[in-house]
Amino acid sequence: MLHTWDQVTPAAEVMRTLDDLVRSGKIRHVALSDSPAWYVAQAQTLSQERHWEPISTVQLEYSLAERNIEFEYTALAKNLGTSLMVWSPLASGLLSGKYKPSGEGTGRLAMLANSGNPAFDKFTEKNWAIVTELEQVANELNRSMAKVALNWVVNRPAVASVIIGA
């Protein structure tokens, strides 16, 4: 997996290199992580046209609180024969059940809020509304918020795998 697009290397160079690695037996599959949809589409199209190893999956952030991939990547995956491997399905812990709109909870998100890192800026009005709704659904189903949030992600179109981290 080529982790994070460098914004410099042409897609043809990346895909040719990855194909060479597959053909030499050093890797089995090809994947990209956190690359823009236009770049993934270009890379996959080149690999198809040139009979190179295709992209097996694209790793992207996806959760009830981060749904931007739905605008392009889901259709891209379906139409170009790849899949999605998603990370942060609990939105860095926001959807785990330990954070509530009333007190914001304790943990990494609370400690890193307003740190300047946008990945940890999860305490927004929109996200609190999502947490509130998630809690209500979880209570109705007699399941944890984390289980409901993970189940939602796992069953989304084109999602083949979900990465859960500590």
Buried (B, 14 or more C-beta within 10 A) or exposed (E): BBEEBEEEEEBBEBBBEBBEBBEEEEBEEBBBBEBEBEBBBBBBBBBBEEEBBBBBBBBBBBBBBBBEBEEBBBEBBEEBEBBBBBBBBBBBBBBBBBBEBEEBBEBEBBEBEEEEEEEBBBBEEEBBEBBEEBBEBBEEEEBEBBEBBBEBBEEBEBBBEBEEEE
